[in-house]
Structures are given as C-alpha cells and as structure tokens.
Amino acid sequence: MTLRRAALAVACCAAVVPAAAFAAAPAPAPDLVMTDPAGDANGVNDQGSEHLVGNVVQPAASSPEADLLRVRLSPLRERGRVTGWTVAFRTAAPAGPDGVTGQDLNYGIVGQPTPDCRFVVQLTTDGRGRGTALYGDSGGCGDGPRTVALPATVDGSLVRIDVPYRLLPAALRPGTVLPDVSAWARLAPHGLTPVGELDNVLRGPHSYRLPAA
C-alpha cells in the first residue's frame, strides 16, 4: 500500500468511528408539555376527582395564582449529565397564596407507571414566595412507602420541582413510561394537606418517558 492510500484509509476510518458512536447514543427524551386554558381556576371543573371532565372558563371567579397555563416535564441536567427530571408549572399570576382566600396553594402531578406504583410530586407554597416540595408513594413503587423532600424554586409565576433519580425507588428508573400524567392546583389551608382543587390539566393523553441518565 502506498503512503497516499494508507493516509486515505486512516482518514476514512477516523471519519466513520465517531459517526457510528453518535448514532448509537440514546436520543434524549422529548419534553412533555401540557397546556390548559386561562381563567378556569374556579373549582367547578369536577374538582376533587382524578377523572376530570372539563374546563369551565369563568374569569370573574378564577384564582390567577392557581390558574395553570402550562406544565412541563423535562430532563434534569446537572454538570452536563441527566440526573433525573423536572416538573415546571406556569401560572397566570405569581404562585401562592391564593388571592381569593389567602390560603397557601399546592401544585402537583400524579403518575402511575404500573397498577401498583402510584406517586405524586408536589409543592406547597409557604406565603413568603417559597415552598416545600415532596415526592410520595404508598409503597407499590418498591422499597416500601416513601416520602422525600425535593429541591424546588418558586420564581414569580414559575414553580419548578427537580426530581433526581437518586431519591426515587427502582420502579421509576430511566426509560420508565408514565402513561397518564395529570396536574393540579389545590388549596392547602393545613400546611402540606391539600384539599379543594381549583384547577387541573386533564388526564391523558399525557405520556412521558423518564429520560436516560
């Protein structure tokens, strides 16, 4: 083989290897974005039920602090690596307390990847522009019932909850599909115990695949 042919062969192989490695890399999980009409945080959308039936827009009766406009699930990245996922709630006015009742608000989602594994991720405001975020399940996700604090921020009308894999049970590993994700905004007059539901994002078809780590 001549020097010229050897050089061409090396250049060819050098070009192919990175392309093959890139093609084999897993595609990032797309974000799940759920939207909801403005002006329907009025507590009359069959609230209190997890099988919600509609959106009734009544601007005069709506609570803008509880009015969900968008809920996004996306990968959580720390130092360039995917280490979990994030839930972000966008509301019509700065999050909590409720402008009508003065009570704190609870923002959350529920997911159920298997019949036995049902969990919630939620944040309750504290009346001072902050909040307490929690993950909780009843035990069907493995390792027994679990309630853990989650890192979160409240920045005006944006509530963000980070959900690191290191805090979750094995059933919620990367690649797990959450087939029916729903979201809510509820009154929380007793600390972390939410009661009356003011707004919601309807169940399904809102599926999310937990991103690859």
HUCORPE-V413768 format. One record per backbone hydrogen bond with DSSP energy under -1.0 kcal/mol. CO is the residue of the C=O (numbers start at 1). NH is the residue of the N-H. E is the energy in kcal/mol with one decimal. If there is no record, write none. Layout:
<<CO NH E> <CO NH E>>
This chain:
<<2 6 -2.4> <3 7 -2.1> <4 8 -2.0> <5 9 -2.3> <6 10 -2.2> <7 11 -2.2> <8 12 -2.3> <9 13 -2.3> <10 14 -2.5> <11 15 -1.5> <12 16 -1.7> <13 17 -2.2> <16 20 -2.3> <17 21 -2.4> <18 22 -2.4> <19 23 -2.2> <20 24 -1.5> <32 73 -2.6> <34 71 -2.8> <39 58 -1.8> <40 42 -1.9> <41 63 -2.2> <46 49 -1.2> <58 61 -1.4> <63 66 -1.0> <64 93 -1.1> <66 68 -1.0> <67 92 -1.5> <69 36 -1.9> <70 90 -3.0> <71 34 -3.2> <72 88 -2.5> <73 32 -2.4> <74 86 -3.2> <76 83 -2.6> <78 81 -1.6> <81 78 -2.8> <83 165 -2.7> <84 76 -2.1> <85 163 -3.2> <86 74 -1.9> <87 161 -3.0> <88 72 -2.5> <89 159 -2.6> <90 69 -3.2> <90 70 -1.4> <98 102 -2.3> <103 98 -3.6> <104 188 -2.8> <105 125 -2.7> <106 186 -3.1> <107 123 -2.8> <108 184 -2.3> <109 121 -1.9> <110 182 -1.5> <111 119 -2.5> <119 111 -2.1> <120 136 -2.1> <121 109 -2.3> <122 134 -2.8> <123 107 -2.9> <124 132 -2.4> <130 126 -1.7> <132 124 -2.4> <133 150 -2.0> <134 122 -2.4> <135 148 -2.0> <136 120 -2.4> <137 146 -1.3> <139 142 -1.4> <141 171 -1.4> <146 137 -2.0> <148 135 -2.6> <151 162 -2.8> <153 160 -2.7> <155 158 -1.5> <156 95 -2.5> <157 91 -2.5> <158 155 -3.0> <159 89 -3.2> <160 153 -2.3> <161 87 -2.8> <163 85 -1.9> <164 167 -1.5> <165 168 -1.9> <169 172 -1.7> <173 176 -1.9> <176 210 -3.1> <178 208 -1.9> <182 110 -1.9> <183 201 -2.4> <184 108 -1.8> <185 198 -2.6> <185 199 -1.7> <186 106 -3.1> <187 195 -2.8> <190 193 -1.0> <196 187 -3.4> <198 43 -1.9> <199 185 -2.2> <201 183 -1.0> <206 181 -2.2> <208 178 -3.3> <210 175 -2.5>>
